[in-house]
């Protein structure tokens, strides 16, 4: 009987992927649509307008990435650069930290893109985050400008 309980426990663990319960259970974190192995959250308390100089805008926010296949949780401060005349958005990672499931920083990462602004393609997940951040600050999606 005891062996069956242990087997059922391990089966239950393997069927249900680890979740970032801290982020799922807090109104401060907005869950974006998840892919098969990656769940993304926006820390809504961190969203700020860093530059408002139309047609140029910069918004900074903390984005949490939970890789469900490895269990790694990364919290990145990212800046989104908008040019409404050109209709383009780029993103630059300011800094990045590995976290545990309770949101505590466990290790500092050095993002490769520290000095690079990466262009975003309309329709991809990062562009959707940028669009949502813009609408949170300016009450209209960037894609509708």
C-alpha positions as CSV (number, residue, x, y, z in Angstrom):
1,X,0.0,0.0,0.0
2,X,2.8,2.4,0.9
3,X,4.5,1.8,-2.5
4,X,1.2,2.7,-4.3
5,X,1.0,6.0,-2.4
6,X,4.6,6.9,-3.2
7,X,4.0,6.0,-6.9
8,X,0.8,8.1,-7.0
9,X,2.6,11.0,-5.4
10,X,5.4,10.9,-8.1
11,X,2.8,10.5,-10.8
12,X,0.9,13.5,-9.5
13,X,4.1,15.6,-9.5
14,X,5.0,14.6,-13.0
15,X,1.6,15.4,-14.4
16,X,1.2,18.8,-12.9
17,X,4.1,21.2,-13.8
18,X,5.5,23.4,-11.1
19,X,3.8,26.8,-11.0
20,X,4.9,30.1,-9.7
21,X,2.2,30.1,-7.0
22,X,3.4,33.5,-5.7
23,X,2.7,35.2,-9.0
24,X,-0.5,33.3,-9.7
25,X,-2.0,34.3,-6.4
26,X,-1.3,38.0,-6.4
27,X,-3.3,40.7,-8.1
28,X,-0.1,42.6,-8.6
29,X,1.0,40.2,-11.3
30,X,-0.8,40.0,-14.6
31,X,-0.4,36.6,-16.3
32,X,0.0,36.7,-20.1
33,X,-0.9,33.9,-22.4
34,X,1.3,30.9,-21.7
35,X,3.1,28.8,-24.2
36,X,3.6,25.1,-23.6
37,X,6.7,25.7,-21.4
38,X,6.8,29.4,-20.6
39,X,4.5,31.5,-18.4
40,X,5.0,35.3,-18.5
41,X,3.8,37.8,-15.8
42,X,3.9,41.6,-15.7
43,X,4.5,43.2,-12.4
44,X,1.8,45.9,-12.7
45,X,3.2,47.9,-9.8
46,X,6.5,48.3,-11.7
47,X,5.1,49.8,-14.9
48,X,6.3,53.4,-15.4
49,X,6.5,55.9,-18.2
50,X,10.2,56.7,-18.4
51,X,9.9,59.1,-21.5
52,X,7.0,60.8,-23.0
53,X,8.1,62.8,-26.0
54,X,5.7,61.9,-28.9
55,X,6.3,60.2,-31.2
56,X,8.8,58.6,-28.9
57,X,7.9,56.8,-25.7
58,X,9.9,54.6,-23.2
59,X,8.1,52.4,-20.7
60,X,9.9,50.4,-18.1
61,X,8.5,47.3,-16.3
62,X,9.5,44.2,-14.5
63,X,8.6,41.0,-16.4
64,X,8.7,37.6,-14.8
65,X,9.4,34.5,-17.0
66,X,8.6,31.1,-15.6
67,X,10.1,28.3,-17.6
68,X,7.9,25.4,-16.6
69,X,10.1,22.8,-18.2
70,X,13.1,23.7,-16.0
71,X,11.3,25.4,-13.1
72,X,13.5,28.5,-13.5
73,X,11.9,31.9,-12.7
74,X,13.6,35.0,-14.1
75,X,12.6,38.6,-13.1
76,X,13.8,41.1,-15.7
77,X,13.6,44.9,-15.7
78,X,12.9,45.8,-19.3
79,X,12.6,49.0,-21.2
80,X,10.3,49.2,-24.2
81,X,11.1,51.9,-26.8
82,X,8.2,53.0,-29.0
83,X,8.3,55.1,-32.2
84,X,4.7,55.8,-33.2
85,X,5.8,57.5,-36.5
86,X,7.6,54.4,-37.6
87,X,5.2,52.0,-35.8
88,X,8.2,50.2,-34.2
89,X,8.9,48.8,-30.8
90,X,12.2,47.6,-29.4
91,X,13.1,46.1,-26.0
92,X,16.2,46.3,-23.9
93,X,16.9,44.3,-20.7
94,X,18.2,46.5,-17.9
95,X,18.9,43.7,-15.5
96,X,17.8,40.3,-14.7
97,X,17.6,38.0,-11.6
98,X,16.8,34.4,-11.0
99,X,14.1,34.0,-8.3
100,X,12.5,31.2,-6.3
101,X,8.8,30.5,-6.5
102,X,8.1,33.0,-3.7
103,X,9.7,35.8,-5.7
104,X,12.9,36.0,-3.7
105,X,16.1,36.8,-5.7
106,X,18.5,33.8,-5.6
107,X,21.0,34.9,-8.2
108,X,21.9,37.8,-10.5
109,X,22.1,37.1,-14.2
110,X,24.0,39.1,-16.8
111,X,21.7,39.4,-19.8
112,X,23.4,39.3,-23.2
113,X,21.3,42.1,-24.4
114,X,22.4,44.7,-21.8
115,X,23.5,47.2,-24.5
116,X,21.2,46.0,-27.3
117,X,17.7,47.1,-28.2
118,X,16.0,44.2,-29.8
119,X,13.3,45.0,-32.4
120,X,9.9,43.4,-31.8
121,X,7.7,41.9,-34.5
122,X,4.0,42.8,-34.3
123,X,2.1,39.8,-33.2
124,X,4.8,38.0,-31.2
125,X,4.5,37.6,-27.4
126,X,7.0,40.4,-26.5
127,X,5.1,42.8,-28.8
128,X,1.9,41.9,-27.1
129,X,3.5,42.7,-23.7
130,X,4.7,46.1,-25.1
131,X,1.2,46.8,-26.5
132,X,-0.4,46.0,-23.2
133,X,2.1,48.2,-21.2
134,X,1.5,51.1,-23.6
135,X,-2.3,50.8,-23.1
136,X,-1.9,50.5,-19.3
137,X,0.0,53.9,-19.3
138,X,-1.7,55.8,-22.1
139,X,-5.1,54.0,-22.2
140,X,-4.8,53.1,-25.9
141,X,-2.8,50.1,-27.4
142,X,0.3,51.1,-29.3
143,X,-0.9,49.0,-32.3
144,X,-3.9,51.4,-32.6
145,X,-1.9,54.6,-32.9
